[in-house]
């Protein structure tokens, strides 16, 4: 009996679902986690090596806290991605299978996007406001005489 077009479409959909879920797991561990940690490290190095400092300005401190929290949450929530990938390898997932876990993955992705947008907004607009430490460091710096 030859394959009907409906059968071909169903087979392709199953294979695409499996590929998407397995690639999602691979991309998470091969790209997203290392790049998240690299972003955190480069931000910390940049803050330490510039006049912005790590705790001199509230916006830099807020970015650091947001990045640390986002990286920690990312590491905690990579486990569900692996669970969905494992389940997809074992059987064909229906619409109702792992529904709560899939919703959690969508919510995690939305939260990560919000954290990224917040960090980008802080980087672009750099709201004014120095911490107490920043004010103290600014007062300790010798005044530069610009009049010749």
N, C-alpha and C positions, 0 to 999 in steps of 0.2 A: 504494500500500500504506500503510495507516494505521500510525501509531507505536504500538508496543506499550508497555505500562507499564514494562517492563524497559529499553527504549530511553530513555524519558523520565528514569528514575532515573539511568541512566548519563550522560546529557547533563547533568543537574543536578549530579551529582557532579563531573564534569570542570569545569564552570563554577565550582562552589564551591571546588574545589582552586585554580584559577587566581586567583580573587578573594582567597582566604586568603593565598596566597603573595605576590601583588602588593601587597596591603594590608599584609602584614608588612614588606615592604621600605619602603613609604611611611611606615608608622608608625615604623619604626626611625629614618629620617632626619628626619622631621617632628616627632616627639615624644621618643623615647627618648634619642637623642644630645643634643639641646638641653637636655632636662631633666637629664640626667646632668651635663653641663657646668655648668648653672645650680646644681645641688645642690652641686657641688664649689666653685663660686664663693661661694655664700651661706654654706656652711660655713666657708670661709676668712675671709670678711668677719666672720662672727659670732665666730669664734675671736679674730680680731684686735681686735674691738671690745668684748670682755668680759674679765672677770678670769680666765676659764679659760685664755686665751692659746692659742697654737698649739703650743708645745712645753713648757708648764709641767706638764701632766698626761699620763701615759702613754696614757690612754684617748682623749684628744683627738688625740694624735699618731698612735695606731693607726688612728683613724677617718680621719684625713687620708691616711695612707699607703694604707689600704684603698680609699678613694675615688679616689685618683690611679691606683692600679693597676687598679681596676675600669673607670675611664673610658678608660684606655689600651687595655685588653683589648677593651672595647666597640668602640673605633675600629678596632682590628685585625680584629675578627671581624664587622664589618658587610659585608665583602666577600663572604663565603659566602652571606649573605642575598640579596645582589644576584645572585649566580650562580644560585641556585635560582629566583629570580623570573624571570630572563632565560630559563632553561631551560623554565620553566612557560609562558611566553608563546610560546615557539617550538614546543613539542610537548606532548602529554599525557604526564605523568609516571606511570610505573608504580611499583609497590612497590619494585622493585629499582633504579630509576634514582636516581642520586646518593645511594645509601644511606649512604656514609661521610660525605658532607656533611650530610645530614639528621641523622645521629647527632651530629655535631659541633655542630649548631645546638641540639639538645636539651641536650647537655652544657654548652654556653655559657649557655643559659638557666638551668640548674640552678646553675651557678657564680655567676651574677649574683644569683640568689635567695639563695644562701648569703651573699654579700657584703652584700646588703641586710639580711638577718637579723642578721648580725654587727654591722653599724653600728647597727641599731636597738637591739640588746641593749646595746651600749656606751653608747648615749645614755640608755637607761632606767636602767640600774644604776650607771653612772658608777663603775667600780671605783677604789678608793683607790690612791694611789701617784703621787708627783710625781717629775719628772725632776730631775737635778742642777741644771739651770737653774732649775726651779721652786722648789727649796729655796733656792737662792741669792737669787732674787728675793724670796722670802717673808722671808728674814732681813734683806734690805736695807730692807724697808718699816719705817717707824718704828712702834713699838708705840703703840697707842691706849689712853689711860688711861680706863677706864670708871668709875673710882671718883670720885664727885663730892665 
